[in-house]
Amino acid sequence: MDTFLWVIVPYLCLTTFVVGHFWRYRYDKFGWTTRSSQLYEDRLLRLGSPLFHFGMLGVVGGHVIGLLVPQSWTDAVGISHEAYHVAAVGGGLLAGAMAVIGMGILIYRRRTVGPVFSATTTMDKVMYGFLAAVIVLGMWNTVAGSIMTIGGEYNYREGVSVWYRSFLAFQPDAALMADAPVGFQLHALVAFGLFALWPFTRLVHVFSAPVGYLTRPYIVYRSRDARLGNHGPRRGWERVG
């Protein structure tokens, strides 16, 4: 069972995440969108969306540091266990609270604004459920895990974090997660479930960056002159027939 939960299931979810995105981009490019509902209502959106997105940036940043940075590295630069976990609790709770409040506003908006509710799909509802569960479990583990670490009962940086790095290195040690508290196990399983769902929801927009806007001209000029010179036009300034 440990091998199934902490080796087979994570790799199945990771494979679905990668292959699903490839399939979605290859066969559903027009559906690769946030399905924006700003035209229906923008007052609550202006409040909830920044809170949620900036909160999630903090959550992701905290996970990158907590899971990918070995404890020996922070020890080497003189950061004590207590100082690290105080910062982790403070930053994690702040980012998590922003994400939860922002999500609450967005869900309220989606439920109470008629046109927005009509545009809500079943996958949107499932995605919100998984995302909320992941964030709440993560906040709980941030507090409980830090208390247990300081108290000497369990240090997730020597268990969960090591397992995660071994998983990314394709040498997963299932025993490390099997020995973790139930809260950490649930958080990991629900998170992997979210990753498996990701390619089939509006979350795909995370991987869409409007880089082209940096080089696109503010106003597109169309020349009436048949002669355009000796040099080819810059990107975004191509002649329209």
N, C-alpha and C positions, 0 to 999 in steps of 0.2 A: 504493500500500500504506500509506503514512503517513496519508493521508486516511482510509482504511478503518479503520486501527487506532486513530487518535487523534481521529477525528471521528464516524464512523458507528457503530462499536462502542460507544463510551461513551454516545452518545445513545440507542441501542437498549436498552442496559442500564438507563439512567435511565428511559426510557419504560416498560420492563417493571416497574421498581421502583414507579413511581407507579400505573400502571394495575393492576398485580397486587395492590397493597394495596387499591385501591378494589374490585376484583372480590372479593377474599378477604373483606373486611368486608361487602360487599353480599350475598354468597351463601354465606358459610361463617362466620357469626358464632359458632356453637357450636364451631367448630374454631380460633377465634382464642384460643389458649391456649399456655401453656408445656408442656402435657402433663406436669404435675408428677409426679414419681416419689418424692416425699418419704415417702410411706406405706410404700414398699418398703425404703428404707434412708436413714438420716439422718446417720450418723456421718461418712462421707466427704463427704456433701453439705454439712454444716456447715463443713467445712474448704475444700473445693474451690470452692464457689459464691462465697463472699466474695472469695477470692483472684482468681478469674476476673473477677468483675464490677467490683471496684475497680480491677483492672489495666486492664480495658477502658475504664473511665472516664478513666484517665490516658492511655491510648493515643489515645482520641478527642480529649481536650483538647490533647494534643501536636500532633495533626494540624490542629486548628482554628487553633492558633497558627502552626504551620509553613507551612500552605498559604494561610491567609486573611490573615495579617498581613504586609504588604510589608516587605521589608528596610529600606526608607527610613524606616519608622516607628520601628523599633528603633534605627536609626542616629541618628534625630532626638532620641531620649531618652538617648543616650550609651551604649548597650549595644554593646560591640565584637563583631566577628565571632567572635573566639575565646571570649569569655565566653558568647555565645549558644549556640555549638555545644557547649561543655563542659556547659552546663545541659541542652541537648537530648539529649546522649549519656547523661548521668546519669539524667535523668528518664525518657527513652525506654527505656533498658535496664531500669530498675527496674519501670516499668509493664509492659513486655513480658514480663519474667521472671515477674511475678506472674500475668499472663494465661496464659502458657505452663504454669506449674506448676499453676495452678488447672484449666486445661483438661486437663492430663495426669491429674489426680486424677479429674476428672469422666468422662473417657474410660475410665480404669481401672475406676471404679465401674460404668459402664454395661456394660463387657465382662465383669466378674466377678460381678456380682450378677444372678442368674437372672431375677427378675421385671423388673428394669430393662432387661436385655438383650432380653427378650421384647417390651418396649414400645418398643424402638428401631426406627424406620422407616428405609427406604432413604434418604429425604431427610435424616434426621438424620446419617447416615454421610457423605453428600456434603457437607452443611453443615459438619461438623467438619473435613473434609479441606480445604475452601476456607478456612475460618477459620484453621486452623493454618498453612497456606501463607502467608496474608496477614500473620499476625503474625510468623512467622519471617523472611520477606523484609523486612518493615518493620524488624525489629531489625538485620538485616544492613545495610540501607541507612542506618540511623541511625549505625552505626559507620563504615562505608565512606564514606558521603556526607560526614560531618563531617571525616574525615581528608582526603578529596579537597578539601573546601572550604578547610580551613586550609592545605593544600599548594598551593592555587591552581589545581588541575586542573579541578574542576567544583563549581559552587555551585548546589545544587538550589533555593535560594531565588530565583535569577535564571533558572531554567529550568522545573523541574517545577511550582513554586508559581505562577509567572506563567501557565503553561499551564492550571493548574487554575482560576485566577480567570477566565481568558479563556473557559474551557469553561462556567463558571457564568454568564458574561455572554452566552452564545450567540454568541461570536466566537472560537472555538477556533483557536489557532495550532499546527497539527500539527508544524511544524518544531521547536518547543521540546521536545516529547517525543521526536521522532526523534533529536535530538542527545543525549538523556540516556543514561546508562549502562544496560546491560541489566538490572541489578538493579532499578532504578527502573521500567523499562518492565514487567518481569514483575510487580512489586508492584502497579502500576496496573491491569494487565489482569486479574489474579486478583481484585483488589478489586472491579472492575466486574462480574466474573462472580458474585461473592458478592452484590452488590447485585441482580443479575438473579434470583438464586435466593431472595433474602430473603423475598418475599411468600408463598412456597410452603413455608416452614419455620416452626419454632417461634420464630424470631427476631422475628416480628410482635409478640410481647409487649413489645418495647421501646417500642412506641407506646401501650401501655395503662397509664395511671397511675390508681391507685385514689383519685382525687380525692374521690369520694363518701364515703369513710371519714371525711373531715374534718368533715362535717356530719351524719353518721348518728348517732343516739343509741346509747348503750351498751346500753340495754335498751329494747325496744319495749313501751310500755304500751298496753293496749287498754281504753278506757273502757267501762263498763257503762251509762253514762248516755246516754240518747238525745239529750240537749241538750249540745252541745259548745261553747256560747258564741257570741258574735257574730263572732269572728275565725276564719278558716280555719286548719286545722292546719299546722304547719311541715312542711317536707319530711322524710320519714322517720317522721312522727307521724300519718299519715293513718289515718282510722278504717277498720278491717277489718270488713266486714259479717258 
